[in-house]
Amino acid sequence: MDTSSLMEQILSSDNLNRAYLQVVRNKGAEGVDGMKYTELKEHLEKNGEIIKEQLGTRKYKPQPVRRVEIPKPDGGVRNLGVPTVTDRFIQQAIAQVLTPIYEEQFHEHSYGFRPNRCAQQAILTALDMMNDGNDWIVDIDLEKFFDTVNHDKLMTTIGRTIKDGDVISIIRKYLVSGIMIDDEYEDSIVGTPQGGNLSPLLANIMLNELDKEMEKRGLNFVRYADDCIIMVGSEMSANRVMRNISRFIEEKLGLKVNMTKSKVDRPSGLKYLGFGFYYDTRAHQFKAKPHAQSVAKFKNRMRKLTCRSWGVSNSYKVEKLNQLIRGWINYFKIGSMKTLCKELDSNIRYRLRMCIWKHWKTPQNRAENLIKLGMNKEDAYSIAYTGARIAHVCSGALNYVITNKRLASFGLVSMLDYYTERCVTC
């Protein structure tokens, strides 16, 4: 394919319109200039032709990204770089033209940030490899990958495919556009800011070199962005692969392997893309399930949504719970978790009953509501005025009137039912 005149395609009306619509769909925070995505249309109507001319003559200068620190669950922070909405628009236009070119080069076992590919496909491929006798795992952790990409190595790799100097120039400018941290400018000597529309593609271009090396060595692997696992048949092979691939990553790609987090392990000790793995002795094969840390994260979020002191209506709590449940099940539906779903359902209903009991507030109101729900008057007043702790009431008597069926009619989604409808392993 001729890649010497790509800027014309990037600046075509059709491509720019698609880029604009995608940026508006994505919404997102404002960059260093404070412009909101809702203001982009007016800005482009006034300045669109100037921007196009600047891009075509290599005079366009991207603005620095705004540094945002996102706390990690295990401590530390993830650095995000938020470009201006104008730069997001331009990056999106570039990515739309370059992506189909690089899709033809990318490895079939690369799943992150690619069209029609997802984390679940990576997990299913990994399971196939494990169940084919490759039950020793090389789990390689790249240390702050997006912050450590070597610009020269990346541009050299891009230059092997892209021959349009205007496109090469603007990509380089985005890499060195700088970072604003609390109103202070800092040079971006290395790295590709996580948060830009072009960054995922640039990351895959860089790491495709790793994929090609692993394929050349005949290794079984899956990669999702910078999360890569290699599956081999023995511990000795795994240790050898760990040494050799780590050396390649550091010496040839100029990246840093975090040796404290990288490890050789069996599938049962692995956490990959939120999933854990176990050996099903009846089926005689490895299967996936939500990792314990993913379950703990779900429970923590669920507790916040069912907090009795949260001053919102119970119907709103149910709405937010349903969003959490659907999103979580849709992600982990390829895993085995019937028993887990039953346990979580029970816990959610128990906590929601406590919210309802507290919402009724006074003993008189509680008694009246219990009677409305079908409880006889004597029992209703006895329970409402007993002074018993809320946990005791909600794990006992309240179950008989605020039944699972009533909660379902109130709109609460059952995790087990939703999982059973969507599960691909049931």
Phi, psi and omega per residue, in radians:
M1 nan 2.381 3.105
D2 -1.334 2.074 -3.127
T3 -2.017 0.467 -3.086
S4 -1.584 -0.160 -3.131
S5 -2.358 0.812 -3.081
L6 -1.291 -0.458 -3.103
M7 -1.061 -0.573 3.081
E8 -1.059 -0.750 3.114
Q9 -1.156 -0.707 -3.128
I10 -1.080 -0.695 -3.073
L11 -1.579 0.105 3.101
S12 -1.174 2.597 -3.084
S13 -1.019 -0.739 -3.115
D14 -1.095 -0.780 -3.128
N15 -1.158 -0.727 3.140
L16 -1.166 -0.654 3.100
N17 -1.112 -0.754 3.107
R18 -1.106 -0.691 3.125
A19 -1.124 -0.740 3.125
Y20 -1.056 -0.829 -3.111
L21 -1.086 -0.673 -3.140
Q22 -1.175 -0.738 3.129
V23 -1.103 -0.718 3.125
V24 -1.169 -0.682 3.088
R25 -1.074 -0.703 -3.102
N26 -1.267 -0.330 -3.096
K27 1.007 -2.046 3.104
G28 1.652 2.800 -3.099
A29 -1.375 2.850 3.117
E30 -1.385 2.710 3.124
G31 -1.583 -2.702 -3.036
V32 -1.174 -0.408 -3.134
D33 -1.496 -0.087 3.089
G34 1.347 0.059 -3.112
M35 -1.313 2.278 3.113
K36 -1.487 2.742 -3.134
Y37 -1.092 -0.454 3.130
T38 -1.225 -0.293 -3.132
E39 -1.661 -0.058 -3.046
L40 -1.119 -0.719 -3.093
K41 -1.011 -0.860 -3.134
E42 -1.109 -0.687 -3.139
H43 -1.103 -0.735 -3.124
L44 -1.260 -0.582 3.086
E45 -1.069 -0.625 -3.122
K46 -1.471 -0.668 -2.951
N47 -2.091 0.041 -3.051
G48 -0.989 -0.799 -3.112
E49 -1.155 -0.634 3.107
I50 -1.131 -0.774 3.139
I51 -1.071 -0.757 3.130
K52 -1.072 -0.757 3.135
E53 -1.128 -0.720 3.125
Q54 -1.105 -0.707 3.129
L55 -1.152 -0.670 -3.122
G56 -1.275 -0.338 -3.118
T57 -1.989 0.217 3.106
R58 1.087 0.485 -3.132
K59 -1.791 -0.118 -3.128
Y60 -1.249 2.363 3.138
K61 -2.103 1.934 3.107
P62 -1.097 2.625 3.071
Q63 -1.510 2.748 3.099
P64 -1.064 2.713 3.057
V65 -1.484 2.665 3.088
R66 -1.587 2.121 -3.112
R67 -1.300 2.245 3.054
V68 -2.232 2.295 -3.141
E69 -1.800 2.140 3.139
I70 -1.855 2.096 3.141
P71 -1.096 2.426 3.065
K72 -1.580 2.614 3.129
P73 -1.043 -0.570 -3.086
D74 -1.675 0.334 -3.116
G75 1.661 2.866 -3.091
G76 1.375 -3.084 -3.133
V77 -2.343 2.714 3.011
R78 -1.860 2.194 -3.119
N79 -1.478 2.097 3.039
L80 -1.881 2.518 3.050
G81 -1.988 2.050 -3.097
V82 -1.710 1.904 3.101
P83 -1.290 2.872 3.018
T84 -1.131 2.793 -3.110
V85 -1.131 -0.538 3.091
T86 -1.151 -0.754 3.132
D87 -1.213 -0.572 3.059
R88 -1.111 -0.685 3.114
F89 -1.085 -0.813 -3.132
I90 -1.176 -0.766 3.123
Q91 -1.064 -0.696 3.125
Q92 -1.103 -0.716 3.126
A93 -1.101 -0.692 3.108
I94 -1.166 -0.814 -3.093
A95 -1.059 -0.651 -3.112
Q96 -1.119 -0.553 -3.142
V97 -1.485 -0.664 -3.086
L98 -1.364 -0.543 -3.056
T99 -0.986 -0.874 3.137
P100 -1.056 -0.537 3.128
I101 -1.165 -0.807 -3.081
Y102 -1.393 -0.403 3.104
E103 -1.008 -0.555 3.132
E104 -1.229 -0.357 -3.103
Q105 -1.689 -0.468 -3.007
F106 -1.190 2.639 -3.084
H107 -1.320 2.600 -3.115
E108 -1.161 -0.342 3.134
H109 -1.732 0.328 2.993
S110 -1.776 2.157 -2.976
Y111 -2.096 -0.230 -3.027
G112 -1.469 2.391 3.033
F113 0.972 0.727 3.121
R114 -2.251 2.589 -3.118
P115 -1.039 2.380 3.058
N116 1.041 0.484 3.080
R117 -2.292 2.671 -3.057
C118 -2.656 2.992 -3.116
A119 -1.104 -0.637 -3.116
Q120 -1.077 -0.622 3.097
Q121 -1.132 -0.654 3.102
A122 -1.104 -0.728 -3.138
I123 -1.135 -0.770 -3.132
L124 -1.139 -0.657 3.085
T125 -1.148 -0.732 3.117
A126 -1.074 -0.720 3.122
L127 -1.087 -0.733 3.103
D128 -1.016 -0.738 -3.119
M129 -1.202 -0.730 3.099
M130 -1.061 -0.743 -3.090
N131 -1.380 0.001 3.055
D132 -1.754 0.308 3.077
G133 1.696 0.018 3.141
N134 -1.710 1.297 -2.996
D135 -1.859 0.436 2.921
W136 -2.031 2.244 -2.979
I137 -1.930 2.284 2.989
V138 -1.788 1.896 -3.091
D139 -1.825 1.825 -3.066
I140 -1.761 2.147 3.136
D141 -1.836 2.109 3.094
L142 -1.539 2.217 -3.055
E143 -1.374 2.013 3.101
K144 0.778 0.991 -3.038
F145 -0.907 -0.922 -3.052
F146 -1.094 -0.426 -3.132
D147 -1.539 -0.132 -2.996
T148 -2.121 0.068 -3.138
V149 -1.056 2.239 3.123
N150 -1.365 2.078 -3.060
H151 -1.070 -0.766 -3.094
D152 -1.124 -0.750 3.127
K153 -1.131 -0.708 3.130
L154 -1.134 -0.815 -3.113
M155 -1.157 -0.605 3.071
T156 -1.094 -0.737 3.118
T157 -1.128 -0.776 3.125
I158 -1.098 -0.691 -3.102
G159 -1.119 -0.325 3.097
R160 -1.230 -0.447 -3.096
T161 -1.888 -0.805 -3.051
I162 -1.601 2.136 -3.078
K163 -1.905 0.014 3.119
D164 -1.471 1.962 -3.095
G165 -1.089 -0.551 3.124
D166 -1.137 -0.691 3.140
V167 -1.238 -0.757 3.085
I168 -0.999 -0.743 -3.102
S169 -1.099 -0.816 -3.076
I170 -1.234 -0.587 3.084
I171 -1.129 -0.782 3.091
R172 -1.030 -0.729 3.138
K173 -1.081 -0.674 3.113
Y174 -1.167 -0.624 3.135
L175 -1.149 -0.572 -3.051
V176 -1.921 0.344 -3.063
S177 -1.236 -0.248 3.061
G178 1.613 3.011 -3.070
I179 -2.316 2.390 3.032
M180 -1.775 2.070 3.121
I181 -2.103 1.892 -3.112
D182 0.895 0.902 3.084
D183 1.187 0.202 3.072
E184 -2.011 2.321 -3.106
Y185 -1.439 2.437 3.079
E186 -2.367 2.339 3.112
D187 -1.115 2.541 3.040
S188 -1.853 1.534 -3.067
I189 -1.362 -0.623 3.081
V190 -2.308 2.891 3.022
G191 1.641 2.782 3.002
T192 -2.219 1.953 -2.951
P193 -0.939 2.215 3.096
Q194 -1.276 2.026 -3.099
G195 2.395 -0.353 3.099
G196 -1.420 2.686 -3.111
N197 -1.180 -0.404 -3.106
L198 -1.590 -0.360 -3.017
S199 -1.026 -0.766 3.140
P200 -1.037 -0.713 3.127
L201 -1.150 -0.759 3.133
L202 -1.088 -0.661 3.113
A203 -1.102 -0.753 3.137
N204 -1.192 -0.602 3.089
I205 -1.082 -0.761 -3.139
M206 -1.159 -0.832 -3.037
L207 -1.387 -0.195 3.021
N208 -1.119 -0.451 3.061
E209 -1.133 -0.642 3.068
L210 -1.177 -0.746 3.125
D211 -1.015 -0.773 -3.117
K212 -1.122 -0.650 3.113
E213 -1.159 -0.743 3.138
M214 -1.170 -0.664 3.095
E215 -1.136 -0.711 3.126
K216 -1.047 -0.582 -3.137
R217 -1.491 -0.016 3.120
G218 1.266 0.525 -3.071
L219 -1.578 2.556 3.004
N220 -1.543 2.100 -3.095
F221 -2.600 2.811 2.894
V222 -2.343 2.537 3.134
R223 -2.358 2.319 3.014
Y224 -2.166 1.784 -3.013
A225 0.985 -2.145 -3.112
D226 -1.655 0.169 3.060
D227 -1.668 1.909 -3.046
C228 -2.224 2.328 2.999
I229 -2.224 2.505 3.131
I230 -2.086 2.359 -3.086
M231 -1.994 2.162 -3.117
V232 -2.264 3.069 -2.989
G233 -1.620 -0.194 -3.106
S234 -2.606 2.809 3.135
E235 -1.143 -0.674 -3.138
M236 -1.086 -0.777 3.112
S237 -1.095 -0.708 -3.117
A238 -1.083 -0.772 3.134
N239 -1.149 -0.650 3.122
R240 -1.161 -0.770 3.134
V241 -1.109 -0.716 3.113
M242 -0.996 -0.820 -3.131
R243 -1.115 -0.857 -3.021
N244 -1.217 -0.754 -3.118
I245 -1.247 -0.647 3.084
S246 -1.070 -0.711 3.125
R247 -1.112 -0.742 3.128
F248 -1.085 -0.789 -3.115
I249 -1.044 -0.766 -3.061
E250 -1.390 -0.714 -3.055
E251 -1.472 -0.694 -3.057
K252 -1.600 -0.651 -3.105
L253 -1.698 -0.243 3.126
G254 1.256 0.396 3.121
L255 -1.777 2.972 -3.081
K256 -1.996 2.205 3.057
V257 -1.588 2.229 3.086
N258 -1.448 1.710 -3.036
M259 -1.250 -0.333 3.107
T260 -1.316 -0.465 3.133
K261 -1.763 -0.415 3.093
S262 -1.285 2.522 -3.091
K263 -2.789 2.828 2.958
V264 -1.839 2.240 -3.045
D265 -2.688 2.981 2.994
R266 -1.519 2.854 -3.115
P267 -0.941 -0.608 -3.093
S268 -1.157 -0.338 3.133
G269 -1.701 0.126 -3.010
L270 -1.725 2.454 2.913
K271 -2.112 2.040 -3.100
Y272 -2.367 2.099 3.137
L273 0.938 0.607 3.099
G274 1.556 -0.124 -3.100
F275 -1.739 2.620 2.929
G276 -1.955 2.995 -3.084
F277 -2.353 2.577 3.113
Y278 -2.572 2.796 3.136
Y279 -1.723 2.079 3.106
D280 -1.492 1.879 -3.050
T281 -1.189 -0.471 3.124
R282 -1.324 -0.721 -3.133
A283 -1.506 -0.191 -3.115
H284 0.983 0.827 3.096
Q285 -2.775 2.802 3.068
F286 -1.367 2.504 3.078
K287 -2.332 2.846 -3.141
A288 -1.799 2.734 3.057
K289 -2.704 2.847 3.052
P290 -1.080 2.323 3.132
H291 -1.184 2.668 -3.123
A292 -0.957 -0.645 3.121
Q293 -1.179 -0.619 3.095
S294 -1.184 -0.671 3.094
V295 -1.138 -0.754 3.128
A296 -1.078 -0.683 3.123
K297 -1.142 -0.718 3.094
F298 -1.090 -0.817 -3.116
K299 -1.067 -0.699 3.136
N300 -1.100 -0.762 3.114
R301 -1.155 -0.709 -3.141
M302 -1.104 -0.713 3.135
R303 -1.080 -0.676 3.118
K304 -1.143 -0.653 -3.132
L305 -1.307 -0.321 3.130
T306 -1.992 0.450 3.111
C307 -1.247 2.233 -3.078
R308 -1.147 -0.446 -3.100
S309 -1.565 -0.014 3.110
W310 -1.292 2.041 -2.987
G311 -1.434 0.981 3.043
V312 -2.214 2.915 -3.134
S313 -1.197 2.708 3.102
N314 -1.157 -0.520 3.100
S315 -1.154 -0.609 3.094
Y316 -1.215 -0.681 3.084
K317 -1.049 -0.750 3.131
V318 -1.104 -0.722 3.123
E319 -1.039 -0.801 -3.131
K320 -1.224 -0.634 3.067
L321 -1.066 -0.772 -3.134
N322 -1.077 -0.681 3.089
Q323 -1.088 -0.771 3.120
L324 -1.083 -0.828 -3.101
I325 -1.078 -0.864 -3.090
R326 -1.098 -0.775 -3.132
G327 -1.096 -0.734 -3.101
W328 -1.194 -0.788 3.139
I329 -1.148 -0.728 -3.133
N330 -1.070 -0.562 3.119
Y331 -1.352 -0.769 -3.013
F332 -1.699 0.187 -3.020
K333 -1.082 -0.339 3.117
I334 -1.395 -0.136 -3.129
G335 -1.625 2.942 3.101
S336 -1.630 2.122 -3.106
M337 -2.821 0.600 3.104
K338 -1.050 -0.860 -3.128
T339 -1.088 -0.736 3.121
L340 -1.067 -0.755 -3.139
C341 -1.089 -0.695 3.092
K342 -1.064 -0.792 -3.133
E343 -1.110 -0.775 -3.122
L344 -1.181 -0.685 3.066
D345 -0.979 -0.838 -3.117
S346 -1.047 -0.761 -3.124
N347 -1.176 -0.702 3.123
I348 -1.108 -0.798 -3.121
R349 -1.123 -0.713 3.111
Y350 -1.039 -0.804 -3.108
R351 -1.222 -0.591 3.105
L352 -1.201 -0.641 3.068
R353 -1.079 -0.654 3.097
M354 -1.135 -0.660 3.096
C355 -1.095 -0.755 -3.136
I356 -1.138 -0.780 3.138
W357 -1.035 -0.758 3.124
K358 -1.177 -0.644 -3.119
H359 -1.109 -0.499 3.118
W360 -1.267 -0.369 2.966
K361 1.159 -1.335 -2.983
T362 -1.593 2.667 3.095
P363 -0.971 -0.716 -3.130
Q364 -1.062 -0.827 -3.127
N365 -1.142 -0.650 3.119
R366 -1.136 -0.760 3.126
A367 -1.071 -0.777 -3.123
E368 -1.110 -0.702 3.128
N369 -1.198 -0.649 3.094
L370 -1.106 -0.692 3.115
I371 -1.131 -0.742 3.114
K372 -1.041 -0.558 -3.111
L373 -1.492 0.056 3.013
G374 1.907 0.019 -3.137
M375 -1.425 2.504 3.120
N376 -1.190 2.695 -2.961
K377 -1.037 -0.768 -3.082
E378 -1.080 -0.819 3.127
D379 -1.156 -0.666 -3.115
A380 -1.066 -0.832 -3.131
Y381 -1.230 -0.605 3.125
S382 -1.085 -0.768 -3.133
I383 -1.258 -0.738 -3.071
A384 -1.139 -0.580 -3.064
Y385 -1.820 0.140 -3.053
T386 -1.215 -0.432 -3.106
G387 1.329 0.131 3.135
A388 -1.149 2.696 -3.139
R389 -1.120 2.554 -3.057
I390 -0.997 -0.656 -3.118
A391 -1.114 -0.669 -3.130
H392 -1.149 -0.775 -3.126
V393 -1.122 -0.765 -3.027
C394 -1.342 -0.273 3.061
S395 -1.720 -0.007 -3.120
G396 -2.170 -1.751 -2.991
A397 -1.006 -0.642 -3.053
L398 -1.145 -0.417 3.110
N399 -1.043 -0.510 -3.030
Y400 -1.415 -0.310 3.131
V401 -1.962 -0.684 3.029
I402 -1.681 1.322 -3.050
T403 -1.310 2.951 3.063
N404 -1.019 -0.646 -3.131
K405 -1.150 -0.681 3.117
R406 -1.149 -0.727 3.126
L407 -1.124 -0.630 3.087
A408 -1.142 -0.706 3.118
S409 -1.199 -0.417 3.071
F410 -1.308 -0.211 3.062
G411 1.990 -0.066 -3.088
L412 -1.224 2.253 3.107
V413 -1.409 2.332 3.043
S414 -1.440 2.192 3.117
M415 -1.068 -0.752 -3.100
L416 -1.104 -0.800 -3.138
D417 -1.119 -0.767 -3.108
Y418 -1.148 -0.684 3.118
Y419 -1.159 -0.768 -3.118
T420 -1.078 -0.630 3.120
E421 -1.152 -0.606 -2.989
R422 -1.865 -0.204 -3.028
C423 -1.088 2.371 3.105
V424 -1.771 -0.005 -3.125
T425 -2.045 0.000 -3.079
C426 -1.230 nan nan
